[in-house]
């Protein structure tokens, strides 16, 4: 398997076929990581005669975080050290990395149309290592995040890692060692801290006014190795490693505080994956989550079928944690914790649903907001802070709403009554607004 994170594509143009007439073509909309790609001139299209989808190479590649340029008669898409050749008129792609050549067959050659190189959709999935879906004129493209290498290249070795309180706790980083590094979407961080200093560490990344974080455990000897995600697209990020000193459950989520142990800069060249990456307790890269997600997706031909399978499994198999809800002592569980415990509150239901969906390449949000029962008024509910969590899932060019918690059952006194339904799966927006008010998304 060849990694998208290290890809250089050289497409020879001198003998490319050229379409002079695209009148027999149907329009296509393309979404990369849940965001629509704009095409200022040549649009993607479905050739109805051959039933093949073609997409402009430049715009799709750039949306995936690649640099696209021209060199005489060749289009060059640069993302690293792998080279992919698409010879003129041949229905195959030659991929070369470190002396190894892989030949990937394609169902059609690239063509030149209105001065733009367009390639068959299969090229994007086979050669670029992406998951591609097709649904009624909508193309969804997401990178295979687990195939990204996670390595960071130093940008400025003279710029040190800033250790903050790290010296106090004998904290040190093995990787990265430079205070300024280049990465693509994900980078591996390895280090150690004095044993028993903290039960957990956290990484936190920020770019401008956007930030996200993830808590992770330490080995008994204080060592750790963790993937840090740069989810907001290209740009410079501040990456912090913190020792968690305090965790507290609040009405709709958790608060935590930490001592800053180390900080460095990372320049990301990858695409926006905020609703695909394992962040904020949505740890879909856990083996148990990946295994269940694969089982639920098996045999399903459309994303809608897969989304419904995830909704139904979570609603049927997770029991609402009434005791924690009534006491206010709500554990800060990741999706994998919820899967193993098989209990949780609305935040836990939503994290697990999002994790299972992201594991199969479907963008998913954890949504926070207000919810009210029929016996409550909005005036009563809005006096407090946001009190509920649910999901939004990207499918068919739109964000579908689902509330797995409310479809799992209801509370009667001090016990949970399982009562499965699909009432809150893709509900009518007006009807849903009578009981739910969204305040924000959680990556």
Residue, then its C-alpha position, 0 to 999 in steps of 0.5 A: x500500500x502506498x501512502x497518500x502522505x508521501x505522493x508525487x504524481x507526474x502525469x505526462x500530457x503530450x499524448x493525452x486524449x482530448x474530449x472535444x464534446x462533453x455534451x453527453x455528460x452529467x454534472x457531478x458535485x465533489x466533496x472532500x472531507x465533507x467540504x464541497x470542492x469549487x471548480x472555477x472552469x472545468x467541472x467534474x462530470x459523469x460520461x453517460x456513454x461509458x458510465x465513468x466519473x471524471x474529476x479535474x486532477x488539480x482541484x481535487x489534489x489541492x483539496x487533499x492538501x497537495x501542491x500542484x504545478x506544471x513542468x513543460x508537458x507534465x502535471x506535477x502533484x507533490x506530497x512527498x517521495x512517491x512517484x506515480x506515472x500515468x502514461x498517455x493512452x494507457x489504462x494503468x498507473x505506475x507507482x514507484x517508491x524506493x525502487x519498488x514499482x506497483x502497477x494499478x489498472x484503471x478503467x479509463x485513461x486521463x484526458x484533457x478537456x478545456x485545457x484541464x487534465x481530468x482523471x477517472x475517479x478510480x485514479x483518486x481511490x486507487x492511486x491516491x489511497x482515498x475512500x471514494x463514494x458515489x451517490x446520485x451525482x455526489x462524489x465523496x472523497x476522504x483520505x485513509x488517515x491510518x495510512x499516513x506515516x505520522x513522521x515529522x521533518x525538522x524545519x528549524x533545528x536551531x529552534x528548541x522545544x519549549x519545556x515550560x513545567x517539563x523540567x520540574x517533572x523530568x519531562x523529555x521528548x524523543x520525537x520531535x526534537x526540533x521546536x519547528x517541524x513539518x508534518x501531514x495531518x498526523x505526527x508521532x510524539x514520543x517521550x517520557x515523564x517522571x513516573x507517578x507525576x500524572x495519571x494522564x497526559x494531554x496533547x492540545x493543538x491550536x491554529x488561530x482561534x481553533x483548537x482541539x485536544x486529546x487525553x491519553x494514559x501513561x505507561x507505569x514507567x512514565x513513557x508514552x507514544x501518541x499520535x497528534x492530529x493537525x485537523x484544521x487543514x494547512x498552516x502553522x499549529x502550536x502543539x502542547x503536551x500537558x500533564x492533566x492535574x484536574x478533571x471535572x464532569x459538567x452538565x454537557x461534557x468535561x473540564x480539565x486543567x493541566x500543567x504545560x510540559x512542552x510546546x513546539x510548532x508544526x506546519x501542516x500540509x494536510x487537508x481539513x479532517x476535523x470531522x474524520x480524525x480521532x479527537x476529543x474522545x472519538x478514538x476510532x483508531x482503537x482496535x475494538x472500535x475499528x473491528x466493530x465498525x468493519x462488521x457493521x459496514x460489511x455487506x452495505x453498499x451505500x453510506x446511508x445503509x452504514x450510517x443506519x447500521x451504526x445508529x441501530x447498533x448503538x441505540x440497541x446495545x448501549x444502556x443509558x447510565x441513569x446513576x451517573x446522570x442523576x448523581x452528576x458524577x459522569x466519567x470522561x469516557x472515550x468512545x472505546x471505553x463506552x464500547x467496553x462498558x456498554x453504558x453511557x450518557x448522551x455524550x458517550x452515545x454520541x462519541x461512540x456513534x461518531x467514532x464508528x462512522x469516522x472509522x469507516x470514512x464517514x465524516x461525523x460531528x458530536x453536536x452540543x445544544x439544548x433538548x427539552x421533553x414535552x413536559x418542559x418549556x424552553x424557558x426552563x431549559x435555557x436557564x442552564x447550560x447546554x444539556x444534550x449531545x447528538x450527532x450530525x453525519x455527512x451523506x449525499x452532500x448534506x449533514x444528516x441529524x441523528x439522536x441515538x440517545x433518544x432513539x435508545x429509550x427513556x428514563x422512568x424514575x431512576x431506571x432506564x427503559x430500553x425502547x428502540x426507535x428511529x424517530x430521531x434518525x434524519x428527522x424532519x428539521x421543523x419537528x426536531x427544532x421543537x425539542x433540540x437547539x444546537x449551540x456548537x460542534x465538537x471535533 
